[in-house]
Amino acid sequence: MADGGRSVFLTQQQKKERLADRMGILVDIWEADNNTALIYPHVEEALSAHGIHLSRTRWSYLINGTGSLVTDQELLKGIAEFVFAIPASYLCDLNSETPPEVEARMEFLVQMRKLKVKNFAARNLGATSPETLRTITRIIDASMKGDE
């Protein structure tokens, strides 16, 4: 087996799911970085500036893992490079490792989401006893340390 124990032989369905998972990660990172939703017109504009066409339907297939598997290497390379600014291999080779920059951004995003939970809890538990707040804080902190 290659790639951290994952088989290099994937069914069409597994390929669609893996591509959709990777797209979902990239969309999450992009949205966190840009503080806005990544919508089709933005993607289409970034690609068309480089002569690459992407239909709304195909975009939906990519991000949802539905419909037919998108295998157009030029399109996948364009999305990787011109939309997400990552190595094309992440989308073009579904057995490739996660690029270090994507891995780092994913880890950062997870930590940011945990901090949002902690801040939300702090804001909404104002009428709670100090001991209960300390207990909740310890639980959240322990959870955050357990994922490092």
C-alpha positions in Angstrom: 0.0 0.0 0.0 1.1 3.5 -0.7 0.4 6.9 0.7 0.2 6.3 4.4 -1.5 2.9 4.1 -4.1 4.0 1.5 -4.5 1.7 -1.5 -3.5 3.2 -4.8 -6.4 1.3 -6.4 -9.5 3.3 -6.0 -13.0 2.7 -7.3 -14.7 5.5 -9.3 -16.9 6.2 -6.2 -13.8 6.4 -3.9 -12.1 8.8 -6.4 -15.2 11.0 -6.4 -15.3 11.0 -2.6 -11.6 11.7 -2.2 -11.7 14.5 -4.7 -14.8 16.0 -3.0 -13.1 15.7 0.4 -10.0 17.5 -0.9 -12.2 20.2 -2.5 -14.1 20.6 0.8 -10.9 21.1 2.7 -9.6 23.7 0.2 -13.0 25.5 0.2 -13.0 25.6 4.0 -9.4 27.0 4.0 -10.2 29.6 1.3 -13.3 30.8 3.1 -11.5 31.1 6.4 -8.7 33.1 4.7 -11.1 35.3 2.7 -13.8 35.7 5.3 -16.5 35.0 2.7 -18.1 32.1 0.9 -16.4 30.7 -2.2 -19.1 30.9 -4.8 -19.1 29.6 -8.4 -18.7 33.0 -10.0 -15.4 33.6 -8.2 -14.1 30.2 -9.3 -15.3 30.7 -12.9 -13.7 34.1 -13.1 -10.3 32.9 -11.7 -10.3 30.0 -14.2 -11.6 31.9 -17.3 -8.8 34.5 -16.8 -6.5 31.6 -17.8 -8.7 30.2 -20.6 -10.1 27.4 -18.5 -13.9 26.8 -18.6 -15.8 25.4 -15.7 -19.6 24.9 -15.8 -21.7 25.4 -12.7 -22.7 21.7 -12.9 -19.1 20.5 -13.0 -18.3 22.7 -10.0 -21.1 21.1 -8.1 -19.9 17.6 -9.0 -16.4 18.6 -7.7 -17.5 19.9 -4.3 -20.3 17.5 -3.6 -18.8 14.3 -5.0 -21.9 13.7 -7.1 -22.4 13.2 -10.8 -19.5 12.0 -13.0 -15.9 12.0 -11.8 -14.1 15.1 -13.0 -10.9 13.9 -14.5 -9.9 16.8 -16.7 -6.3 17.4 -15.6 -6.1 20.9 -17.1 -9.2 21.9 -15.1 -8.0 20.3 -11.9 -4.6 21.9 -12.3 -6.2 25.3 -12.9 -8.4 25.0 -9.8 -5.4 24.0 -7.7 -3.2 26.7 -9.0 -5.4 29.7 -9.8 -8.2 29.3 -7.2 -6.4 27.7 -4.2 -2.7 28.4 -5.0 -1.6 24.9 -4.1 0.4 22.2 -6.0 -1.7 20.7 -8.8 -0.8 17.2 -7.7 -3.2 17.5 -4.7 -6.2 17.4 -7.0 -4.7 15.7 -10.0 -3.2 12.7 -8.2 -5.7 11.4 -5.6 -3.0 9.1 -4.1 -0.7 12.1 -3.4 0.2 13.3 0.1 -1.4 16.4 1.4 0.9 19.3 0.6 2.6 20.8 3.7 0.9 24.2 3.2 -2.5 22.6 3.1 -1.8 20.5 6.1 -0.6 23.5 8.1 -3.7 25.5 7.1 -6.0 22.7 8.1 -4.4 22.4 11.5 -4.6 26.2 11.9 -8.3 26.2 10.9 -9.1 23.4 13.4 -7.4 25.4 16.2 -9.3 28.6 15.2 -12.6 26.8 15.2 -11.8 25.4 18.7 -11.0 29.0 19.9 -14.4 30.1 18.5 -16.1 27.4 20.5 -14.2 28.5 23.6 -15.1 32.2 23.1 -18.7 31.3 22.4 -18.9 29.3 25.6 -17.3 32.2 27.5 -19.8 34.8 26.1 -22.8 32.6 26.7 -22.1 31.2 30.1 -21.9 34.6 31.9 -24.5 33.7 34.6 -22.7 30.4 35.4 -20.9 29.9 38.7 -17.1 30.5 38.6 -16.4 26.9 39.4 -18.5 25.6 36.5 -16.7 28.1 34.2 -13.3 26.8 35.4 -14.4 23.2 34.8 -15.7 24.0 31.3 -12.4 25.9 30.5 -10.3 22.9 31.7 -12.4 20.5 29.6 -12.0 22.7 26.5 -8.3 23.2 27.1 -7.7 19.5 27.6 -9.6 18.8 24.4 -7.4 21.2 22.5 -4.2 19.8 24.0 -5.3 16.3 23.1 -5.4 17.1 19.4 -1.8 18.5 19.2 
